[in-house]
């Protein structure tokens, strides 16, 4: 069993910890192993019960002269729409608000870091980069907003590479620029209430591009206006910026127009490969992910042949356009990670003759922007608390059935779909009305589909 990560300069000191979910529990264990006196709190009594009672301190009633810092789980607000009362107390006492990503970097500053953010595509890009680097013989640990919490990752040797998916929430709690390669894929409206509007959201995403000394690289998708504006604004900001695009030639960068990956960072453009040949990276959104992964892997020292081999052997990401099975000639695709309309659009653009399962807890904008893709949809099956609202948005645009729950939606789609069709779970919504997370929703879809019989994706 690997040794836990040791956080420096906390032994014998009080560290306040707010939030005891996946991230907070791993942080508590790492702080304790590092000799800190942990004052931990979660508003949920069940979460508190999972920790030793001597760690539990009601931080709303604590003496704030004692803690060195407040380490927060990223889901807890500290600015908009209103700060959590404990965050407000820590700020009033002049204590820094930090996240687990900052503590990981303080513990392992000699290793290299690849950070990935963006409204959509960051999980695929993160796992794709980690896969390519591992295939190329690098020591890699992958986590952050995706999979393992940062402080539960294994300590890497000096040449190791941490590949981290970073949410806007995590970036706000990471004051140190940690990324040797920082990737910002795209920015479309999401989490606006948490950031006080679109400008605040863009600023939070842009934090990943703060320079980390000479030689740090920024990879920036330039196919949306907010990112194009950031590219222009940060051009001379101390980090070398490399543009990526799937819509046009990216001078000095990497593009994948029509799926053909071209490296334009050298004196002459170099053809890398045709991404359309890779079944696990369908659609232009995945071509953007591949372009970003190519730049990152190249910056980490892999040659083109090794990167191409890694791209070609990528197995795909669970819950992101994951082919579960083919039943009676109908493909069943799990895209549960599509928690907003923009993410769902990426999947809708990849298929025809779609039986579309949508719904859950709606995000800002609902289904706005999806109208041009409705011609690809034969029928929609609505689930979750947004059912009435989505029915209003779809009425007169495409046929739909209000199913309420996922089991009823899968059964209805199975009854309707004919050979050559695709049953696509791409909800365009958060899962929290009926499931604890998008993974649980996708796993339920998988169970329902496999119960239908047919030929599995493997």
C-alpha positions as CSV (number, residue, x, y, z in Angstrom):
1,X,0.0,0.0,0.0
2,X,1.5,3.4,-1.0
3,X,2.5,5.9,1.7
4,X,0.0,8.7,2.1
5,X,0.8,12.2,0.8
6,X,2.5,14.3,3.5
7,X,1.5,17.9,3.7
8,X,4.4,20.2,4.9
9,X,4.2,22.8,7.6
10,X,1.0,21.5,9.3
11,X,2.4,19.2,12.0
12,X,1.1,20.3,15.4
13,X,-1.0,23.1,13.9
14,X,-4.8,23.4,13.8
15,X,-6.3,23.1,10.3
16,X,-10.0,23.7,9.9
17,X,-11.8,21.4,7.3
18,X,-15.2,22.1,6.0
19,X,-17.0,19.4,4.0
20,X,-16.5,15.6,4.5
21,X,-17.5,14.1,1.2
22,X,-15.0,12.3,-1.1
23,X,-12.6,15.3,-1.1
24,X,-13.0,16.2,2.5
25,X,-12.5,12.7,3.8
26,X,-9.3,12.2,1.8
27,X,-8.1,15.6,3.0
28,X,-8.8,14.7,6.7
29,X,-6.8,11.5,6.3
30,X,-3.8,13.3,4.7
31,X,-3.8,16.1,7.3
32,X,-3.9,13.6,10.2
33,X,-1.1,11.6,8.6
34,X,0.9,14.9,8.3
35,X,0.6,15.6,12.0
36,X,-2.1,18.3,11.9
37,X,-4.7,18.9,14.5
38,X,-7.8,18.6,12.4
39,X,-11.0,20.5,13.2
40,X,-13.5,19.0,10.8
41,X,-17.2,19.8,10.1
42,X,-19.9,19.0,7.7
43,X,-23.5,20.3,8.0
44,X,-24.7,16.7,7.3
45,X,-24.7,14.6,10.5
46,X,-24.2,11.4,8.6
47,X,-21.0,12.7,7.0
48,X,-19.7,13.8,10.4
49,X,-20.4,10.3,11.8
50,X,-17.8,8.8,9.4
51,X,-14.9,10.6,11.2
52,X,-13.5,10.1,14.7
53,X,-15.4,12.2,17.2
54,X,-12.2,14.0,18.4
55,X,-11.9,15.5,14.9
56,X,-15.4,17.0,14.9
57,X,-15.6,20.6,15.8
58,X,-18.5,22.9,15.1
59,X,-16.6,25.5,13.1
60,X,-19.5,28.0,13.4
61,X,-18.7,28.2,17.1
62,X,-15.0,27.7,17.0
63,X,-12.2,30.0,18.2
64,X,-10.9,31.3,14.8
65,X,-7.7,32.6,16.3
66,X,-6.3,29.0,16.3
67,X,-6.7,27.5,12.8
68,X,-3.9,28.2,10.3
69,X,-6.3,27.9,7.4
70,X,-9.7,26.7,6.3
71,X,-9.6,23.9,3.8
72,X,-12.9,23.7,2.0
73,X,-14.6,21.1,-0.2
74,X,-15.0,22.8,-3.6
75,X,-18.8,22.4,-3.7
76,X,-19.3,24.8,-0.8
77,X,-19.8,28.4,-1.7
78,X,-17.5,31.1,-0.3
79,X,-18.6,34.1,-2.4
80,X,-21.8,33.7,-4.5
81,X,-24.7,33.4,-4.1
82,X,-23.7,33.8,-0.4
83,X,-20.7,32.5,1.5
84,X,-21.2,29.6,3.8
85,X,-21.2,31.0,7.4
86,X,-18.0,29.1,8.2
87,X,-16.2,30.6,5.2
88,X,-17.4,34.0,6.2
89,X,-16.0,33.5,9.7
90,X,-12.6,32.3,8.3
91,X,-12.4,35.4,6.0
92,X,-13.3,37.7,8.9
93,X,-10.4,36.2,10.9
94,X,-8.0,36.6,8.0
95,X,-7.5,32.9,7.4
96,X,-6.7,31.7,3.9
97,X,-9.4,29.6,2.2
98,X,-7.7,26.7,0.4
99,X,-8.7,23.5,-1.4
100,X,-7.1,20.0,-1.6
101,X,-5.4,20.8,-4.9
102,X,-3.4,23.5,-3.3
103,X,-2.3,21.1,-0.5
104,X,-1.3,18.4,-3.0
105,X,1.0,20.9,-4.8
106,X,2.5,22.0,-1.5
107,X,3.2,18.4,-0.7
108,X,4.6,17.5,-4.1
109,X,6.0,20.6,-5.8
110,X,8.8,18.8,-7.7
111,X,6.5,16.8,-9.8
112,X,4.9,18.1,-13.0
113,X,1.3,19.0,-13.3
114,X,-1.1,18.9,-16.3
115,X,-4.4,20.7,-15.4
116,X,-7.6,20.5,-17.5
117,X,-10.6,22.7,-17.2
118,X,-13.5,23.8,-19.4
119,X,-17.3,23.7,-19.3
120,X,-17.3,20.5,-21.3
121,X,-14.8,17.8,-22.3
122,X,-12.5,18.0,-19.4
123,X,-13.1,14.5,-18.1
124,X,-12.4,12.9,-21.5
125,X,-9.4,15.1,-22.0
126,X,-8.0,14.3,-18.6
127,X,-8.4,10.6,-19.0
128,X,-7.1,10.7,-22.5
129,X,-3.9,12.5,-21.5
130,X,-3.3,10.1,-18.6
131,X,-3.8,7.2,-20.9
132,X,-1.4,8.5,-23.5
133,X,1.3,9.3,-20.9
134,X,1.0,5.9,-19.3
135,X,1.2,4.1,-22.6
136,X,4.3,6.2,-23.3
137,X,6.0,4.9,-20.1
138,X,5.4,7.9,-17.8
139,X,4.6,7.7,-14.1
140,X,1.1,9.2,-13.9
141,X,-1.6,9.8,-11.3
142,X,-5.0,11.1,-12.4
143,X,-7.8,12.6,-10.3
144,X,-9.1,15.9,-8.9
145,X,-12.6,16.7,-10.0
146,X,-12.6,13.4,-11.7
147,X,-12.3,10.0,-9.9
148,X,-9.9,10.0,-7.0
149,X,-9.6,13.0,-4.7
150,X,-6.3,14.7,-5.0
151,X,-5.0,13.8,-1.6
152,X,-5.8,10.2,-2.0
153,X,-3.5,9.9,-5.0
154,X,-0.2,8.1,-4.7
155,X,2.9,10.1,-4.1
156,X,4.8,10.1,-7.4
157,X,8.6,10.0,-8.0
158,X,10.4,13.2,-9.0
159,X,9.7,12.6,-12.7
160,X,6.0,11.8,-12.1
161,X,3.1,13.7,-13.6
162,X,-0.2,14.6,-11.9
163,X,-3.0,14.9,-14.5
164,X,-5.8,16.8,-12.8
165,X,-9.3,17.7,-13.9
166,X,-10.0,21.1,-12.3
167,X,-13.4,22.6,-11.8
168,X,-13.9,26.4,-11.5
169,X,-14.7,25.8,-7.8
170,X,-11.3,24.1,-7.3
171,X,-9.4,26.7,-9.2
172,X,-10.8,29.4,-6.9
173,X,-9.4,27.6,-3.9
174,X,-5.9,27.1,-5.5
175,X,-4.0,30.4,-5.1
176,X,-0.7,29.0,-6.4
177,X,-0.3,28.5,-10.2
178,X,0.5,24.8,-10.3
179,X,0.2,23.7,-13.9
180,X,3.1,23.2,-16.2
181,X,0.6,22.5,-18.9
182,X,-2.7,24.3,-18.3
183,X,-5.7,23.5,-20.6
184,X,-8.8,25.5,-21.0
185,X,-11.0,23.8,-23.6
186,X,-14.1,26.0,-23.8
187,X,-16.4,28.2,-21.9
188,X,-20.2,28.2,-22.2
189,X,-22.7,29.3,-19.5
190,X,-22.7,27.0,-16.4
191,X,-22.7,27.5,-12.6
192,X,-23.5,31.2,-13.1
193,X,-25.2,31.7,-9.8
194,X,-22.1,30.3,-8.0
195,X,-19.8,32.8,-9.8
196,X,-22.1,35.9,-9.8
197,X,-22.7,35.7,-13.6
198,X,-20.8,34.9,-16.8
199,X,-17.9,37.3,-16.2
200,X,-17.2,35.7,-12.8
201,X,-17.4,32.2,-14.3
202,X,-14.9,33.1,-17.1
203,X,-12.5,34.7,-14.6
204,X,-12.6,31.5,-12.5
205,X,-11.8,29.3,-15.5
206,X,-9.0,31.6,-16.6
207,X,-7.3,31.1,-13.2
208,X,-5.8,27.9,-14.6
209,X,-3.8,30.0,-17.1
210,X,-1.8,32.0,-14.5
211,X,1.9,31.5,-15.4
212,X,4.0,29.1,-13.6
213,X,7.5,30.4,-14.3
214,X,9.4,30.1,-17.6
215,X,8.3,27.3,-19.8
216,X,4.8,26.9,-18.6
217,X,2.3,26.2,-21.5
218,X,-1.3,27.2,-21.9
219,X,-3.6,25.3,-24.3
220,X,-6.6,27.3,-25.2
221,X,-9.6,26.2,-27.3
222,X,-10.5,29.2,-29.6
223,X,-13.8,28.0,-31.0
224,X,-15.9,30.1,-28.6
225,X,-15.9,33.8,-28.1
226,X,-15.0,33.9,-24.3
227,X,-11.9,31.8,-25.0
228,X,-10.9,33.8,-28.1
229,X,-11.1,36.9,-25.9
230,X,-9.0,35.3,-23.2
231,X,-6.4,34.2,-25.8
232,X,-6.1,37.8,-27.0
233,X,-6.0,39.2,-23.5
234,X,-3.4,36.7,-22.1
235,X,-1.1,36.5,-25.1
236,X,1.7,38.3,-23.3
237,X,0.7,37.1,-19.8
238,X,3.8,35.0,-19.1
239,X,2.6,31.6,-20.2
240,X,3.2,30.4,-23.7
241,X,-0.3,30.0,-25.3
242,X,-1.0,27.4,-27.9
243,X,-4.4,27.6,-29.6
244,X,-6.4,24.6,-30.6
245,X,-9.4,24.5,-33.0
246,X,-11.7,22.1,-34.8
247,X,-13.4,24.9,-36.8
248,X,-10.4,26.6,-38.5
249,X,-6.7,26.5,-39.0
250,X,-5.0,27.4,-35.7
251,X,-1.8,29.4,-36.6
252,X,1.0,28.4,-34.3
253,X,-1.2,25.7,-32.7
254,X,-3.0,22.4,-33.4
255,X,-6.2,22.0,-35.3
256,X,-8.5,19.1,-36.2
257,X,-10.8,20.5,-38.9
258,X,-12.9,17.6,-40.2
259,X,-11.1,15.3,-37.8
260,X,-7.6,15.6,-39.4
261,X,-5.2,16.5,-36.6
262,X,-2.5,19.0,-37.8
263,X,0.4,20.2,-35.7
264,X,1.2,23.8,-36.7
265,X,3.6,24.6,-33.8
266,X,6.7,24.1,-35.9
267,X,8.1,25.7,-39.1
268,X,6.0,23.5,-41.3
269,X,2.5,22.0,-40.6
270,X,2.7,18.2,-39.7
271,X,-0.1,15.8,-40.4
272,X,-0.6,13.7,-37.3
273,X,-3.5,11.4,-38.0
274,X,-7.2,11.2,-39.0
275,X,-9.2,11.1,-35.8
276,X,-12.3,9.8,-37.6
277,X,-10.6,6.4,-37.5
278,X,-10.8,6.3,-33.7
279,X,-14.2,4.9,-32.6
280,X,-13.8,6.0,-29.0
281,X,-13.3,9.7,-30.0
282,X,-16.4,10.5,-32.1
283,X,-17.4,14.0,-33.1
284,X,-15.8,17.4,-33.3
285,X,-15.9,17.9,-29.5
286,X,-13.7,14.8,-29.1
287,X,-11.4,16.1,-31.8
288,X,-10.9,19.2,-29.6
289,X,-10.1,16.9,-26.7
290,X,-7.6,15.0,-28.8
291,X,-5.9,18.2,-30.0
292,X,-5.4,19.3,-26.4
293,X,-4.1,15.9,-25.3
294,X,-1.6,15.9,-28.2
295,X,-0.2,19.3,-27.1
296,X,0.0,18.1,-23.5
297,X,1.7,14.8,-24.2
298,X,4.2,16.5,-26.6
299,X,5.0,19.0,-23.8
300,X,5.6,16.1,-21.4
301,X,8.2,14.6,-23.7
302,X,6.4,12.0,-25.9
303,X,7.2,11.8,-29.6
304,X,4.5,11.8,-32.2
305,X,4.5,8.0,-32.7
306,X,3.9,7.4,-29.0
307,X,1.1,10.0,-28.9
308,X,-0.6,8.5,-32.0
309,X,-0.4,5.0,-30.4
310,X,-2.0,6.4,-27.2
311,X,-4.8,8.1,-29.1
312,X,-5.6,4.9,-31.1
313,X,-5.7,2.7,-28.0
314,X,-7.8,5.0,-25.9
315,X,-10.7,2.9,-24.5
316,X,-13.1,5.8,-23.9
317,X,-14.6,7.3,-20.8
318,X,-17.5,5.8,-18.8
319,X,-20.7,7.9,-19.0
320,X,-19.4,9.9,-21.9
321,X,-20.9,8.5,-25.2
322,X,-20.2,5.1,-23.8
323,X,-21.7,2.3,-26.0
324,X,-23.3,-0.1,-23.5
325,X,-24.7,-2.7,-25.9
326,X,-26.4,-3.3,-29.2
327,X,-29.8,-4.9,-28.8
328,X,-31.7,-6.1,-31.9
329,X,-29.6,-3.7,-34.1
330,X,-30.2,-0.7,-31.8
331,X,-27.2,0.9,-30.1
332,X,-27.6,2.0,-26.5
333,X,-25.3,4.9,-25.6
334,X,-24.7,6.2,-22.1
335,X,-23.9,9.9,-22.1
336,X,-25.0,10.6,-18.5
337,X,-22.2,13.0,-18.0
338,X,-24.0,15.5,-20.3
339,X,-25.4,17.6,-17.5
340,X,-26.1,20.7,-19.6
341,X,-27.5,21.5,-23.1
342,X,-24.1,22.2,-24.6
343,X,-22.7,18.8,-23.6
344,X,-25.9,17.1,-24.9
345,X,-25.4,18.9,-28.2
346,X,-22.0,17.2,-28.7
347,X,-23.6,13.8,-28.5
348,X,-26.7,14.7,-30.6
349,X,-24.4,15.9,-33.4
350,X,-22.7,12.4,-33.6
351,X,-25.8,10.3,-34.4
352,X,-28.9,10.1,-36.5
353,X,-32.2,8.3,-35.8
354,X,-32.0,9.1,-32.1
355,X,-34.4,8.0,-29.4
356,X,-33.3,10.6,-26.8
357,X,-33.7,10.2,-23.0
358,X,-33.4,13.6,-21.4
359,X,-34.2,15.3,-18.1
360,X,-33.4,15.7,-14.4
361,X,-32.6,18.9,-12.6
362,X,-32.3,21.6,-15.4
363,X,-29.3,23.9,-15.7
364,X,-29.4,27.6,-16.7
365,X,-30.9,27.9,-20.1
366,X,-32.6,24.5,-20.2
367,X,-32.5,23.2,-23.8
368,X,-31.5,26.5,-25.4
369,X,-29.4,26.1,-28.5
370,X,-30.4,22.5,-29.3
371,X,-33.1,23.3,-31.9
372,X,-30.9,22.7,-35.0
373,X,-30.1,19.2,-33.8
374,X,-33.7,18.1,-33.3
375,X,-33.9,16.8,-36.9
376,X,-31.7,14.0,-35.8
377,X,-34.2,12.9,-33.0
378,X,-37.1,10.5,-33.7
379,X,-38.5,10.8,-30.2
380,X,-37.6,12.2,-26.8
381,X,-38.4,10.6,-23.4
382,X,-38.4,13.0,-20.5
383,X,-37.5,12.1,-17.0
384,X,-37.0,14.0,-13.7
385,X,-38.2,17.2,-12.1
386,X,-37.9,19.3,-15.3
387,X,-40.4,17.2,-17.2
388,X,-43.2,19.8,-17.5
389,X,-40.7,22.6,-18.4
390,X,-39.0,20.5,-21.0
391,X,-42.3,19.4,-22.4
392,X,-43.2,23.1,-23.0
393,X,-39.8,23.6,-24.7
394,X,-40.2,20.6,-27.0
395,X,-43.9,21.0,-27.9
396,X,-44.3,21.4,-31.6
397,X,-40.6,20.7,-32.3
398,X,-40.4,17.0,-31.9
399,X,-42.5,14.1,-30.5
400,X,-41.9,13.2,-26.9
401,X,-43.2,11.2,-24.0
402,X,-43.1,12.2,-20.4
403,X,-41.8,9.0,-18.7
404,X,-40.8,10.3,-15.2
405,X,-38.2,7.7,-14.4
406,X,-35.3,6.2,-16.3
407,X,-36.6,2.7,-16.2
408,X,-39.8,3.7,-17.9
409,X,-37.9,5.8,-20.4
410,X,-35.6,2.9,-21.4
411,X,-38.6,0.6,-21.7
412,X,-40.4,3.0,-23.9
413,X,-37.4,3.7,-26.1
414,X,-36.7,0.0,-26.4
415,X,-40.3,-0.5,-27.6
416,X,-40.0,2.3,-30.2
417,X,-36.5,2.0,-31.6
418,X,-35.9,-0.1,-34.8
419,X,-32.7,-1.5,-36.3
420,X,-30.2,1.2,-37.0
421,X,-31.5,3.6,-34.3
422,X,-29.6,4.9,-31.3
423,X,-31.1,5.1,-27.8
424,X,-29.1,7.9,-26.3
425,X,-29.1,8.9,-22.6
426,X,-27.8,12.5,-22.8
427,X,-29.9,14.2,-20.2
428,X,-28.8,17.9,-20.6
429,X,-29.5,18.1,-16.8
430,X,-27.9,17.5,-13.4
431,X,-28.9,14.2,-11.8
432,X,-29.5,15.4,-8.2
433,X,-33.3,15.1,-8.3
434,X,-33.2,11.3,-8.7
435,X,-29.6,10.2,-8.3
436,X,-26.7,11.2,-6.1
437,X,-24.5,11.9,-9.2
438,X,-24.3,11.4,-12.9
439,X,-22.3,8.2,-12.4
440,X,-25.2,6.5,-10.5
441,X,-27.6,7.6,-13.3
442,X,-25.3,6.1,-15.9
443,X,-24.8,2.9,-14.0
444,X,-28.6,2.5,-13.7
445,X,-28.9,3.0,-17.5
446,X,-26.3,0.4,-18.0
447,X,-28.1,-2.1,-15.7
448,X,-31.4,-1.5,-17.5
449,X,-29.9,-1.9,-21.0
450,X,-28.0,-5.1,-20.1
451,X,-31.2,-6.5,-18.8
452,X,-32.6,-6.2,-22.3
453,X,-30.1,-8.7,-23.6
454,X,-28.2,-8.3,-26.9
455,X,-24.6,-7.9,-27.7
456,X,-22.4,-5.9,-25.3
457,X,-20.0,-3.2,-26.4
458,X,-17.0,-5.3,-25.6
